[in-house]
Amino acid sequence: MSIEYVDYRDRYVPGGSAESEARRFHDALAKRRTVREFSDRPVSRDTIEWIVRAAGTAPSGANKQPWHFVAVQDRATKHAIRLAAEKEEREFYAHRANAEWLADLAPLGTDEHKEFLDVAPWVVVVFKVTRGDGDSQVYYVNESVGIAVGLFLAAAHLAGLATLTHTPSPMGFLTELLGRSKREKPFVVIPVGYPADGCRVPAAALRKKGLEEILTVV
Ligand code: IYR
């Protein structure tokens, strides 16, 4: 099957130089903080739709777009997710996590209580699609969905909203709770909303590696 090509007429051309625009984007992204305390201030469905559209622009293996976003605003459904997540987390903190993992989490102050799943106006559950329409193949699913989630977090942040990348483990309960096909696997849970008044973030989590640690130029 041959591919039809069209002119790339709508290429994004920023106002400034590549360097100044890259720096501006960095400066905005560097203000992002993962938060665990949300306000119940509403966020419109249109806002969530634009954020998901932004995520949906992500590149993916053979453009299969192997993701599905379930945006939960229904209180009872959010609460059911909370109860099920807390059940898994109780096991995680009491038995499943080993000592090193618990020590790594200690500076973040996380525990089995997941109040944010009730409070945040939206809880977006991202599924990875492991088989496409008609049981067709999909490719590089984790890479593709990971990129889409990155764009989601950036889009929410640039809209002035806070997110939490939450990974209850295991999170298979979400498939049944949200009535998704077995071909979809829960990937991550993202509460979205405004940070609570007086929301604090752990200082230890703010220290990012320096460029010399994350970049090698040859
Ligand atoms: N899923 C648990 C534990 C947890 C694990 C990692 I790695 C984190 O960066 C944060 C938490 C929880 O959500 O509490």
Residues whose N, C-alpha, C, O or C-beta is under 5 A from the ligand:
A	BS01	IYR	T110 D111 T167 P168 S169
